Amino acid sequence: MKENEREKLRPLLFEALLNLQRHDYGWVGTDKLEQELRKVGIRYQEYGAETLRAFLEFFPEDLAITDSAATQAGEPERSYVILRQYRQLRRQKRRQDGKVPDEKKPALAKLLRDILQNLSLEQGEWIYITQVGNAVAAAGINYKEYGFIQLNPFLQQFAEQIELQSSDPSGTKAEAVVRLRRFEMNVPRRAESAAACESEPESPKFALDDSLRERLKKEILKRAQQISLEENRWRAAKSFLEFLRQTGVDYKKYGTGDGFLFLKQFPSLLDVRMKASANGKSLYHVVRLHREERASGQTPRKIEAERIPEDRRASEAPEAATLRDSRPFAKASHERLQRLVKLLRPERWSYGEAALPVSVTAPILGRYMENHISRICAEHKFRHCRETLPGYQDVQYGICHTGLVTADFRPIYAFFKNNLLKTGPRWNLESFAAVGTQAFEDVSRHFETLPPAAAYEFPEIQALSDGAALYCDYWRILTEQTKRLPLDFLQSFCTREMLTGGDSTPEEVYTLHPDNAARNRYFANLGKQIEEVPGVSEAMKQAFGQIVNRSLREFRWNRSVALPGYDAARNVCDILLPLRFAEGREPERAIAVERTEAGEYIAREVLSLSSAYRRCRAVLYPESQWLSAEKTVAYDLG
């Protein structure tokens, strides 16, 4: 097929697939696609293709194709296809489909500005789009009538007034956030509060006279001080109204049944706003004291966005700080990992031979980055700096060595930016850049020096090779890590009654995902039974000991089978040896051997080949016959 023909057909092909594909790994059968292609005017026979599959192979950079099981004749029963850049194309389609009429834009812009002013508890604060969506619906705005499927592209129609971005710039399961642009916020807080009150629907008949308002203002201020209602602390308006009632100020006595409307009669004293509930599905009123009155004639200063404290953790609740510190880095999105793959020296980052969409073809790389950053932090090799932007929030930048290189062995660095929200991880991944590129020069200018790569302390293996004893934690492996052992090994020693738990059979349980709760319960119960039956546990111990000894003999014959591994959970390096559960069989598992401070070698853990490969790849690229990405699977069923 000629290039000009491909360019002409590509939009039509995308349109047909977008009508059928529901998510980025939602495979579409070619039988359904053929019907959809006819609707958009594509007849693949006209381009010299005998089958639809042959026609689709003209677009390898756009499509991923796989086949079902073969028939007896050897022909594929059915083919399936997906768009590689599904998410990007879906977003483009949504942006193209909707448009707000010019005559309606001014009124909608004003209404959206009022909504965001009411939702923001601080000037310049980012607001989750879930909260904005609830408020937009409550205000009667139906963005779908303008052709928008989602709220995000609708808000992008008002880019001059509204700033919208992802709370996690890497885009990994992150909720978008919204705020007014800075020039929309250069309004004194009291005047803004009053304007917000006027924009909300309220009864025009209710208004306190000036003398009563002044008298009540003093009473409310006194009670606010009693309840510690400070200017920087928001409190649920409902509880504050109840406190006022209990202390003699009952709003119902002044001609209104709406307590929030009563509080809004004091715009110079109280700031009343809306806040989203914890699940983001509902809104409720919150209140706090305004700053003290300024001297008459003094020009109010322009409002600036809240600055991040020097030690951000000091301004957070202990629970929030602990949560943020436990996972300080947001996960890298699939899109960013794909960009990183293009920078890297060619290497396989997926498990086995399974055909996967482009968005999930680098699962090993994602785990590598998590483990590597964990080690970088443990060695204090993550560098960060702060930049102060006049009239805006302080920005912090971070950098670390990834331990990865390009095809010509140039080091690659990861760059981060601090999360401006007070929830979620502290650092968001911004980009990757290789030394010597313009992208690297643009971001590295923030730092005086570059951090070094992580240094892994490999366990000494000479003594083990020379005949040092290898101890094995049998109890832990056989009773706590039972689910990691092969099914045929368990069937050789456990009775059928032990293996049949409730209505489940071992064959059924082994087909469940390793994180499945029912699977975990099954193996926890089986481990207890093994421990309680001495005959079974002793027989398994003897057999497993022989397997470990076989592995040890293989290592002493060929030291190259020993590979280093990094356990990120415990921040230790161990030795990985292959486990062959029968003579002549390929390794099915790996055993992790740890060297203690006393110099003893202890086998504490059985690992699937996938887990072993991830641990090893955190340290080095394994050029091994028994451990490679091709020999692993996404997860081992046993």
Rosetta blueprint (number, residue, H / E / L):
1 M L
2 K L
3 E H
4 N H
5 E H
6 R H
7 E H
8 K H
9 L H
10 R H
11 P H
12 L H
13 L H
14 F H
15 E H
16 A H
17 L H
18 L H
19 N H
20 L H
21 Q L
22 R L
23 H L
24 D L
25 Y L
26 G L
27 W L
28 V E
29 G E
30 T H
31 D H
32 K H
33 L H
34 E H
35 Q H
36 E H
37 L H
38 R H
39 K H
40 V L
41 G L
42 I L
43 R L
44 Y H
45 Q H
46 E H
47 Y H
48 G L
49 A L
50 E L
51 T L
52 L H
53 R H
54 A H
55 F H
56 L H
57 E L
58 F L
59 F L
60 P L
61 E L
62 D L
63 L E
64 A E
65 I E
66 T E
67 D E
68 S L
69 A L
70 A E
71 T L
72 Q L
73 A L
74 G L
75 E L
76 P E
77 E L
78 R L
79 S E
80 Y E
81 V E
82 I E
83 L E
84 R L
85 Q L
86 Y H
87 R H
88 Q H
89 L H
90 R H
91 R H
92 Q H
93 K H
94 R H
95 R H
96 Q H
97 D H
98 G L
99 K L
100 V L
101 P L
102 D L
103 E L
104 K L
105 K H
106 P H
107 A H
108 L H
109 A H
110 K H
111 L H
112 L H
113 R H
114 D H
115 I H
116 L H
117 Q H
118 N H
119 L H
120 S L
121 L L
122 E L
123 Q L
124 G L
125 E L
126 W L
127 I E
128 Y E
129 I H
130 T H
131 Q H
132 V H
133 G H
134 N H
135 A H
136 V H
137 A H
138 A H
139 A L
140 G L
141 I L
142 N L
143 Y H
144 K H
145 E H
146 Y H
147 G L
148 F L
149 I L
150 Q L
151 L H
152 N H
153 P H
154 F H
155 L H
156 Q H
157 Q H
158 F H
159 A L
160 E L
161 Q L
162 I E
163 E E
164 L E
165 Q E
166 S E
167 S L
168 D L
169 P L
170 S L
171 G L
172 T L
173 K L
174 A L
175 E L
176 A E
177 V E
178 V E
179 R E
180 L E
181 R L
182 R H
183 F H
184 E H
185 M L
186 N L
187 V L
188 P L
189 R H
190 R H
191 A H
192 E H
193 S H
194 A H
195 A H
196 A H
197 C H
198 E H
199 S H
200 E L
201 P L
202 E L
203 S L
204 P L
205 K L
206 F L
207 A L
208 L L
209 D L
210 D H
211 S H
212 L H
213 R H
214 E H
215 R H
216 L H
217 K H
218 K H
219 E H
220 I H
221 L H
222 K H
223 R H
224 A H
225 Q H
226 Q H
227 I L
228 S L
229 L L
230 E L
231 E L
232 N L
233 R L
234 W L
235 R E
236 A E
237 A H
238 K H
239 S H
240 F H
241 L H
242 E H
243 F H
244 L H
245 R H
246 Q H
247 T L
248 G L
249 V L
250 D L
251 Y H
252 K H
253 K H
254 Y H
255 G L
256 T L
257 G L
258 D L
259 G H
260 F H
261 L H
262 F H
263 L H
264 K L
265 Q L
266 F L
267 P L
268 S L
269 L L
270 L E
271 D E
272 V E
273 R E
274 M E
275 K E
276 A E
277 S L
278 A L
279 N L
280 G L
281 K L
282 S L
283 L E
284 Y E
285 H E
286 V E
287 V E
288 R E
289 L E
290 H L
291 R L
292 E L
293 E L
294 R L
295 A L
296 S L
297 G L
298 Q L
299 T L
300 P L
301 R L
302 K L
303 I L
304 E L
305 A L
306 E L
307 R L
308 I L
309 P L
310 E L
311 D L
312 R H
313 R H
314 A H
315 S H
316 E L
317 A L
318 P H
319 E H
320 A H
321 A H
322 T H
323 L H
324 R H
325 D H
326 S H
327 R L
328 P L
329 F E
330 A L
331 K L
332 A L
333 S L
334 H H
335 E H
336 R H
337 L H
338 Q H
339 R H
340 L H
341 V H
342 K H
343 L H
344 L L
345 R L
346 P L
347 E L
348 R L
349 W L
350 S L
351 Y L
352 G L
353 E L
354 A L
355 A L
356 L L
357 P L
358 V H
359 S H
360 V H
361 T L
362 A L
363 P H
364 I H
365 L H
366 G H
367 R H
368 Y H
369 M H
370 E H
371 N H
372 H H
373 I H
374 S H
375 R H
376 I H
377 C H
378 A H
379 E L
380 H L
381 K L
382 F L
383 R E
384 H E
385 C E
386 R E
387 E E
388 T L
389 L L
390 P L
391 G L
392 Y L
393 Q L
394 D L
395 V E
396 Q E
397 Y E
398 G E
399 I E
400 C E
401 H E
402 T E
403 G E
404 L E
405 V E
406 T L
407 A L
408 D L
409 F L
410 R L
411 P E
412 I E
413 Y E
414 A E
415 F E
416 F E
417 K E
418 N E
419 N L
420 L L
421 L L
422 K L
423 T L
424 G L
425 P L
426 R L
427 W E
428 N E
429 L E
430 E E
431 S E
432 F E
433 A E
434 A E
435 V L
436 G L
437 T L
438 Q H
439 A H
440 F H
441 E H
442 D H
443 V H
444 S H
445 R L
446 H L
447 F L
448 E L
449 T L
450 L L
451 P L
452 P L
453 A L
454 A L
455 A L
456 Y L
457 E L
458 F L
459 P L
460 E L
461 I L
462 Q H
463 A H
464 L H
465 S H
466 D L
467 G L
468 A L
469 A L
470 L E
471 Y E
472 C E
473 D L
474 Y H
475 W H
476 R H
477 I H
478 L H
479 T H
480 E H
481 Q L
482 T H
483 K H
484 R H
485 L L
486 P L
487 L H
488 D H
489 F H
490 L H
491 Q H
492 S L
493 F L
494 C L
495 T L
496 R H
497 E H
498 M H
499 L H
500 T L
501 G E
502 G L
503 D L
504 S E
505 T L
506 P H
507 E H
508 E H
509 V H
510 Y L
511 T L
512 L L
513 H L
514 P L
515 D L
516 N L
517 A H
518 A H
519 R H
520 N H
521 R H
522 Y H
523 F H
524 A H
525 N H
526 L H
527 G H
528 K H
529 Q H
530 I H
531 E H
532 E H
533 V L
534 P H
535 G H
536 V H
537 S H
538 E H
539 A H
540 M H
541 K H
542 Q H
543 A H
544 F H
545 G H
546 Q H
547 I H
548 V H
549 N H
550 R H
551 S H
552 L H
553 R H
554 E H
555 F H
556 R H
557 W H
558 N L
559 R H
560 S H
561 V H
562 A L
563 L E
564 P E
565 G E
566 Y E
567 D E
568 A L
569 A L
570 R L
571 N L
572 V E
573 C E
574 D E
575 I E
576 L E
577 L E
578 P E
579 L E
580 R L
581 F L
582 A L
583 E L
584 G L
585 R L
586 E L
587 P L
588 E L
589 R E
590 A E
591 I E
592 A E
593 V E
594 E E
595 R E
596 T L
597 E L
598 A L
599 G L
600 E L
601 Y E
602 I E
603 A E
604 R E
605 E E
606 V E
607 L E
608 S E
609 L H
610 S H
611 S H
612 A H
613 Y H
614 R H
615 R H
616 C H
617 R H
618 A L
619 V L
620 L L
621 Y L
622 P L
623 E L
624 S L
625 Q L
626 W L
627 L L
628 S L
629 A H
630 E H
631 K H
632 T L
633 V L
634 A L
635 Y L
636 D L
637 L L
638 G L
